[in-house]
């Protein structure tokens, strides 16, 4: 799939599926609703979604409170059709996704995205970093997956 081609299904992948990939999936769903098949997964398993990710997405009206992190291994057990595109947000995720083309996704794109949980400082400083990641993902999603014209 070429960079300009519009996919019908997108899988966002990061390391743990606790911050970046659920944020990206929620933002894409907010923009496109049922127009795209959208999901997210991590290379490794995580126990819970990051509370600061929940908070900054709630600011935009996206709810990931009930998101249950899942690993790529869970999706590999599913017999669903491969995603048109896997968007990877960490180096580890990209390397793993490349191994899974075309089984899990027909193509993979790498969007280097900082892990905001690595940020130290006050709660407000950390929230600012999460918002930067959220806003960066939102801009990238808007540019890469424009809404189809309705007329």
Phi, psi and omega in degrees: 000129180281159184303329182270347183287140182271116178281158175263344180217138184225133173245121176267131185230131172226199186285310186240354183060039181239343181224283191295308184291321175293328176298311182297316180297317180295319179294319178296320178294323178299320181281323190243349179049230184277006182289335180235151168275117186233134177211175178215156180202167178237159176293319180244158180284148174229159182270329185204160176282144182294127182298329179288328174296318177301315183297312184287333175285325177300328178300334180258002180088015177256132185248116174242017181305321184266006180298133176250111180304139177226153180266157177305327180302326177295318181291330179292334178284337180285141180267018182294159177299143178300150176291149175295324185214135169254123176257117183258143188242359177220155180301317180299318179296320181294315180299318180292318180298320179300326177291339185260001174278128005260007186299313182258331179211148183285336181204164178223139174237141180257122174245092181305122184225123181300141175274106185292345178291347178280347181289135175251160179133194180291167178301318181294321177296319179293318177300321178300320179294318177298320178295322177298317178296313179304310183293323177296317177296318181298317178295319181294319178296316180299321181287320186278327184236070181296150177294139177294146178288147185255017182210000000 
